[in-house]
Amino acid sequence: MSAPDQRWVIVARILRPRGNKGEVAAELLTDFPERLTRLTEVFLGAGDRSGTQEPYAAALTSCWLSQNHKGQAVFHFEGCHSISQAEKFRGLEVLLPIEQRMTLAAGQFFVDDLIGCSVFENFPEPPVVSSPPCSLASAPALLGVVRDVQFTGEGVSGTPLLTIDTSAGELLVPLAEDICTRIDTRARRIDVVLPEGLRDLNHG
């Protein structure tokens, strides 16, 4: 799904058929996977590979979280009883209407809200001394656009990283309050103050 399409929330992406009973394995794309096990209906869409086809409703017989593969779930859709029937779901995205999205605490954000945001770099205020009038150099400059959000791994604490496409290449920026000083997902904008040496770490 494209970032501007705010009517849907992507919660999983179907990878492949699983077993021979019509079940499919899916990559989880939600911080609240347990809620999927209680759903009786989801919506399926073809994501970036499709044209303008509207997501369609699909009834769920069952859904459970995989014990063997972290970050995956198994979906069994109603009327799907064979590998060949399950194959047609390969690559589809599992969606929920935006109205059903979980409510987050202040300071928390959904990954799909961050992807596609424009990132502006702000510069620390120089010390107040006799100097020329404020120049354009201190105004926020467009750094790039968020392409992805990287996490440290299952069960590992750490700050997520924003993957930003810039004119100089990919830049990884920690999603930390002292660096990402303002996040406005409605305006699709993130303001950052980059610590000295961060670019060198990225290109070292």
For each residue, the residues with C-beta under 8 A, 3 or more apart:
1: 5 8 10 45 47 48 93 95 112
2: 5 48 116
3: 112 115 116 188
4: 116
5: 1 2 8
6: 98
7: 97 98
8: 1 5 43 45 55 95 96 97 98
9: 30 95 96 97 98 100 101 110 112
10: 1 13 29 47 93 94 95 112
11: 28 29 30 36 42 94 95 96
12: 26 27 28 29 30 36 73 75 93 94
13: 10 26 27 29 47 91 92 93 94
14: 24 25 26 75 89 90 91 92 93 94
15: 24 25 26 27 72 90
16: 24 25 90
17: 22 23 24 25 83 86 87 89 90
18: 23 24 25 74 86
19: 23
20: 82 83
21: 76 81 82
22: 17 76 77 80 81 82 83 85 86
23: 17 18 19 74 75 76 80 86
24: 14 15 16 17 18 74 75 76 77 80 86 89 90
25: 14 15 16 17 18 66 69 72 73 74
26: 12 13 14 15 72 73 74 75 94
27: 12 13 15 71 72
28: 11 12 33 36 65 71 72 73
29: 10 11 12 13 111 112
30: 9 11 12 33 35 36
31: 102 110
32: 35 102
33: 28 30 36 37 65 73
34: 37 38 65
35: 30 32 38 39 102
36: 11 12 28 30 33 39 42 63 65 73 94
37: 33 34 63 64 65 73
38: 34 35
39: 35 36 42 60 63
40: 59 60
41: 57 58 59 60
42: 11 36 39 57 58 60 75 94 95 96
43: 8 55 56 57 58 94 95 96 97
44: 55 56 58 89 92 93 94 95
45: 1 8 50 53 54 55 56 92 93 95
46: 49 50 53 91 92 93
47: 1 10 13 50 91 92 93
48: 1 2
49: 46 91
50: 45 46 47 53
51:
52:
53: 45 46 50
54: 45
55: 8 43 44 45 95
56: 43 44 45
57: 41 42 43
58: 41 42 43 44 77 78
59: 40 41 77 78 79
60: 39 40 41 42 63 75 76 77 78
61: 76 77 78
62: 75 76
63: 36 37 39 60 73 74 75 76
64: 37 73 74
65: 28 33 34 36 37 72 73 74
66: 25 69 70 72 73 74
67:
68:
69: 25 66 72
70: 66 154
71: 27 28 154
72: 15 25 26 27 28 65 66 69
73: 12 25 26 28 33 36 37 63 64 65 66
74: 18 23 24 25 26 63 64 65 66
75: 12 14 23 24 26 42 60 62 63 89 94
76: 21 22 23 24 60 61 62 63 80
77: 22 24 58 59 60 61 80 89
78: 58 59 60 61
79: 59 85
80: 22 23 24 76 77 85 86 89
81: 21 22 85
82: 20 21 22 85 86
83: 17 20 22 86 87
84: 87
85: 22 79 80 81 82 88
86: 17 18 22 23 24 80 82 83 89 90
87: 17 83 84 90
88: 85
89: 14 17 24 44 75 77 80 86 92
90: 14 15 16 17 24 86 87
91: 13 14 46 47 49
92: 13 14 44 45 46 47 89
93: 1 10 12 13 14 44 45 46 47
94: 10 11 12 13 14 26 36 42 43 44 75
95: 1 8 9 10 11 42 43 44 45 55
96: 8 9 11 42 43 100 101
97: 7 8 9 43 100
98: 6 7 8 9 101
99:
100: 9 96 97
101: 9 96 98 110
102: 31 32 35
103:
104: 108 109 110
105: 108
106:
107: 177
108: 104 105
109: 104 113 114 183 185
110: 9 31 101 104 113 114 185
111: 29 114 115 149
112: 1 3 9 10 29 115
113: 109 110 117 185
114: 109 110 111 117 146 149 162 175 183 185 190
115: 3 111 112 146 147 148 149
116: 2 3 4 145 146 188
117: 113 114 145 146 183 185 188 189 190
118: 142 144 145 188 189 190
119: 142 143 144 145 146 162 164 173 189 190 191 192
120: 140 141 142 143 189 190 191 192
121: 140 141 142 143 191 192 193 194
122: 140 181 191 192 193
123: 137 138 193
124: 193
125: 138
126: 129 131 138
127:
128:
129: 126
130:
131: 126
132: 135
133:
134: 138
135: 132 138
136: 139
137: 123
138: 123 125 126 134 135
139: 136
140: 120 121 122 191
141: 120 121
142: 118 119 120 121
143: 119 120 121 164 166 171 192
144: 118 119 164 165 166 167 171
145: 116 117 118 119 164 165
146: 114 115 116 117 119 149 162 163 164 190
147: 115 163 164 165 170
148: 115 162 163
149: 111 114 115 146 160 161 162 163 175
150: 160 161 163 172
151: 158 160
152: 156 157 158 159 160
153: 156 158
154: 70 71
155:
156: 152 153
157: 152
158: 151 152 153
159: 152 174 175 176
160: 149 150 151 152 174 175
161: 149 150 172 173 174 175
162: 114 119 146 148 149 172 173 174 175 180 190
163: 146 147 148 149 150 170 171 172
164: 119 143 144 145 146 147 170 171 172 173
165: 144 145 147 170
166: 143 144 169 170 171
167: 144
168: 171
169: 166 203
170: 147 163 164 165 166 202
171: 143 144 163 164 166 168 199 202
172: 150 161 162 163 164 202
173: 119 161 162 164 179 180 192 194 198
174: 159 160 161 162 179 180
175: 114 149 159 160 161 162 179 180
176: 159 179 180
177: 107 180 181
178: 181 193
179: 173 174 175 176 192 193 194 195
180: 162 173 174 175 176 177 183 190 191 192
181: 122 177 178 191 192 193
182: 189 190 191
183: 109 114 117 180 189 190 191
184: 187 188 189 190
185: 109 110 113 114 117 188
186:
187: 184
188: 3 116 117 118 184 185
189: 117 118 119 120 182 183 184
190: 114 117 118 119 120 146 162 180 182 183 184
191: 119 120 121 122 140 180 181 182 183
192: 119 120 121 122 143 173 179 180 181
193: 121 122 123 124 178 179 181
194: 121 173 179 198 199
195: 179 198
196:
197: 200 201
198: 173 194 195 201 202
199: 171 194 202 203
200: 197 203 204
201: 197 198 204
202: 170 171 172 198 199
203: 169 199 200
204: 200 201
